[in-house]
Amino acid sequence: MTPREAEEAVTLSPIDLQYQIRNGELRVVQIGETLGGKLLMVVSTMRGDKTRIVTATPAKRKYRARYLQMKEQRNDRTEGST
């Protein structure tokens, strides 16, 4: 996985899974999809007006299933509102 893929995962409609405070800093755990279709778990934080990727790993099976389910629900809501 590349830094670019991690950036894609947090900018292309990620789903927030958890918020953490580490060393006084708010970190967001998200699952997101790259342009190539990879699902990644990404931990990020804000530094000023920029998002800093702390770590990124391939999403485990249970999180991939959760993401796909939530993505489908989001799409259903979007289609239902048009």
C-alpha positions as CSV (number, residue, x, y, z in Angstrom):
1,M,0.0,0.0,0.0
2,T,1.2,3.5,-0.8
3,P,0.8,6.8,1.0
4,R,-1.4,7.9,-1.9
5,E,-3.7,5.0,-1.4
6,A,-4.0,5.9,2.3
7,E,-4.9,9.5,1.3
8,E,-7.5,8.2,-1.1
9,A,-9.1,6.0,1.6
10,V,-9.7,9.0,3.9
11,T,-10.9,11.4,1.2
12,L,-13.2,9.2,-0.9
13,S,-16.2,8.9,1.5
14,P,-14.6,6.9,4.4
15,I,-16.7,5.6,7.3
16,D,-15.7,6.7,10.8
17,L,-15.4,3.7,13.1
18,Q,-13.9,5.1,16.2
19,Y,-12.4,8.2,17.9
20,Q,-9.4,8.0,20.2
21,I,-7.4,10.5,22.2
22,R,-3.7,9.6,22.1
23,N,-1.2,11.9,23.8
24,G,-3.8,14.7,23.9
25,E,-4.5,14.4,20.2
26,L,-7.8,13.3,18.6
27,R,-7.3,10.4,16.2
28,V,-10.0,9.1,13.9
29,V,-10.1,5.4,12.8
30,Q,-11.7,5.1,9.5
31,I,-12.3,2.5,6.8
32,G,-12.2,3.6,3.2
33,E,-11.8,2.5,-0.3
34,T,-9.0,3.5,-2.8
35,L,-9.5,4.2,-6.4
36,G,-8.2,0.7,-7.1
37,G,-10.9,-0.8,-4.8
38,K,-8.7,-1.7,-1.9
39,L,-10.3,-1.3,1.5
40,L,-8.0,0.2,4.1
41,M,-8.2,0.9,7.9
42,V,-6.6,4.3,8.4
43,V,-5.8,6.2,11.6
44,S,-5.5,9.9,11.0
45,T,-5.3,13.2,12.9
46,M,-5.6,16.9,12.1
47,R,-2.5,19.0,12.2
48,G,-3.6,22.6,11.6
49,D,-5.6,22.4,8.4
50,K,-4.0,19.2,7.1
51,T,-4.9,15.6,7.7
52,R,-1.9,13.5,8.9
53,I,-2.0,9.8,8.3
54,V,-0.7,8.0,11.4
55,T,-1.0,4.5,10.1
56,A,-2.9,2.5,7.4
57,T,-3.3,-1.3,7.0
58,P,-5.4,-3.5,4.8
59,A,-8.9,-3.9,6.3
60,K,-9.6,-7.2,8.0
61,R,-12.4,-9.3,6.8
62,K,-15.0,-8.2,9.5
63,Y,-14.3,-4.6,8.8
64,R,-14.5,-5.1,5.0
65,A,-17.9,-6.7,5.5
66,R,-19.0,-3.8,7.8
67,Y,-17.8,-1.2,5.3
68,L,-19.6,-2.8,2.4
69,Q,-22.8,-3.1,4.4
70,M,-22.6,0.6,5.6
71,K,-21.8,1.7,2.0
72,E,-24.8,-0.1,0.7
73,Q,-27.1,1.5,3.3
74,R,-25.7,4.9,2.5
75,N,-26.4,4.3,-1.2
76,D,-29.9,3.2,-0.4
77,R,-30.5,6.4,1.5
78,T,-29.1,8.5,-1.3
79,E,-31.2,6.7,-4.0
80,G,-34.3,7.0,-1.8
81,S,-34.0,10.8,-1.4
82,T,-34.0,11.5,-5.2
